Amino acid sequence: MARILILGAGVAGHTAAQHAKRLLGNRHEITVVSPNSQWNWIPSNIWVGVGRMKKSQVIFPLAPVYKRKKINFKQAKAVAIWPEGDSSDSHGAVDVIYTDPKRAGETERVRYDFLINATGPQLRFDLTPGLGPDQGNSLSVCTYQHADHTAKELKNIIEKMKSGERQTLVVGMGHGACTCEGAAFEYVFNVEHEVRQAGVRDMAEIIYLTNESELGDFGVGGMTFDIKGSKVSSEDWMTSLFQDRGVKVIDKAHVTKVDPGEVFFEKIDGTLASQKFDFAMLLPPFRGVEMKAFDVSGAEITEKLFAPNGFMKVDADYTAKPFEQWSAADWPKTYENPSYDNVFAVGIAFAPPHAISKPNQTPTGNPVAPAPPRTGMPAGVQGRAAAETIANRIKSGNLRAPAKEASMANMGAACIASVGAGMLKGSAATITMGPIVPDRERFPETGRDLHITSGELGLAGHWIKRLLHTMFIYKAKGHLGWSKIPE
Ligand SMILES: Cc1cc2nc3c(=O)[nH]c(=O)nc-3n(C[C@H](O)[C@H](O)[C@H](O)COP(=O)(O)OP(=O)(O)OC[C@H]3O[C@@H](n4cnc5c(N)ncnc54)[C@H](O)[C@@H]3O)c2cc1C
């Protein structure tokens, strides 16, 4: 019997657990360690954050699903990895601390034969003074609890506008090295839509504050679309959308601090400026979760397993090189750790080799460098690929059997960005691109295949996005036919 240990029950970890169980049945032991009792469909936090959905609609408890599937679930957080085992047992192990209220604070060393690290991001609000709900000066939609709180604040300021007070709303990135511009983009347009629906659009100044060098960059270096035979840049497409909705843009900015009612930033050209606000939703930069690693003697080997940003090293080319030399081939294919081939990292937890957008700095050295986005679809595909590699190796008895590949430089993505909720008046920007990481060798003109890279705006996109919400929650609950729903 082999033991497969999966850290994290988000898109990547939960998908890996479901597929590992499907492929291996009950003859092998699958265990998931994750600190939260609830599964969260994070994309719909945007709708919770504008009060269109209740938080109960975007979560469900994990324990009953894992019990039904005969997957062990430990509500705990991983804090250390022993990939070579320790003096008492040569099998790899992970130290966990329970967050389950019944065992809170208890520790355990959990053994594994195969490990999948899918621990997602650590939300580093603390890297910007004053940023985020804990430091208190801005709001967030990163978790369902944050989004629920943010919706209440939005309701309050809409009431103020109704009573005749003009309000300034700032939405965007709370640090120059942030990722997830797509989420901030969705949220700013959902806020604009709500304010318009409330009949107070003329009382609101809405501002999008971003680290992107140009609109439509989204951390993937922008895109060129083929729209009805004409080439259109994502920058032009987005610029017309922002103008159409009257959303002001502050771009090329690194936020340096957030005070009550005022956000301070430095631009790429060194300009120091600030913007006053009545409502601000600003995303944090991401880092890997806090985890240490030790060798069999107990010596710390964290740097061997993890990159300096805390994400786990995988089969990528991490050689430092200038932007001009970045290549699609640098990106990982199998997500195996280079030192331990029974350890994988998938989803946001793996360390990307470099950014995709060209990174910039301010004259004082602050980053204005969108980090590469790792969205839900690639996270799910990578989780499934790691599960398939492990299942194949266990079933064939060949621990060197080739790994399943799922490179982001060989994978297309479809992103449906809501720009307003509502079955009749809603709208969404549907963007498809392939590959996610541009490949200038295969597609010298734009780095991407123009046959599949396209953008479209309309109500149909909203319906699809709403349908995806229902489909992915159905799939995550593991109901009949779940595995037929693609990642
Ligand atoms: C507001 C918002 C909107 C978004 N909208 C979209 C969208 O529309 N489309 C899209 O494709 N993507 C979207 N994304 C991105 C998407 O949410 C991520 O791509 C996806 O969640 C990544 O999956 P993951 O499994 O890597 O990480 P996560 O989903 O974050 O899961 C990480 C898991 O690890 C657990 N964990 C954390 N620490 C530990 C630890 N120490 N030990 C064990 N477990 C741990 C967490 O509890 C969680 O279960 C959005 C993101 C945000 C923030």
The ligand as a Gaussian input file, in Angstrom:
#p B3LYP/6-31G(d) Opt

LIG

0 1
 C      -10.458000      37.160000      -5.796000
 C       -9.895000      36.147000      -6.725000
 C      -10.586000      35.846000      -7.897000
 C      -10.080000      34.896000      -8.781000
 N      -10.765000      34.621000      -9.920000
 C      -10.315000      33.672000     -10.762000
 C      -11.032000      33.342000     -11.957000
 O      -12.060000      33.946000     -12.265000
 N      -10.560000      32.340000     -12.736000
 C       -9.415000      31.658000     -12.413000
 O       -9.024000      30.746000     -13.140000
 N       -8.701000      31.954000     -11.306000
 C       -9.130000      32.941000     -10.483000
 N       -8.415000      33.234000      -9.356000
 C       -7.191000      32.458000      -9.072000
 C       -7.551000      31.089000      -8.472000
 O       -8.264000      31.299000      -7.289000
 C       -6.261000      30.328000      -8.220000
 O       -5.662000      30.073000      -9.463000
 C       -6.480000      28.978000      -7.578000
 O       -7.198000      29.118000      -6.387000
 C       -5.138000      28.338000      -7.322000
 O       -5.335000      27.095000      -6.767000
 P       -4.324000      26.478000      -5.696000
 O       -4.903000      25.157000      -5.349000
 O       -2.953000      26.572000      -6.215000
 O       -4.396000      27.479000      -4.458000
 P       -5.611000      27.724000      -3.478000
 O       -6.903000      27.547000      -4.186000
 O       -5.354000      29.013000      -2.812000
 O       -5.501000      26.550000      -2.423000
 C       -4.451000      26.454000      -1.479000
 C       -4.843000      25.458000      -0.420000
 O       -3.750000      25.249000       0.458000
 C       -4.214000      25.354000       1.800000
 N       -3.074000      25.694000       2.659000
 C       -2.556000      26.926000       2.933000
 N       -1.519000      26.809000       3.774000
 C       -1.356000      25.490000       4.029000
 C       -0.450000      24.738000       4.828000
 N        0.536000      25.314000       5.544000
 N       -0.595000      23.380000       4.868000
 C       -1.568000      22.764000       4.149000
 N       -2.454000      23.431000       3.375000
 C       -2.341000      24.783000       3.309000
 C       -5.309000      26.395000       1.724000
 O       -6.141000      26.359000       2.860000
 C       -6.012000      25.928000       0.452000
 O       -6.849000      24.832000       0.719000
 C       -8.875000      34.223000      -8.473000
 C       -8.177000      34.535000      -7.291000
 C       -8.660000      35.502000      -6.443000
 C       -7.891000      35.828000      -5.185000

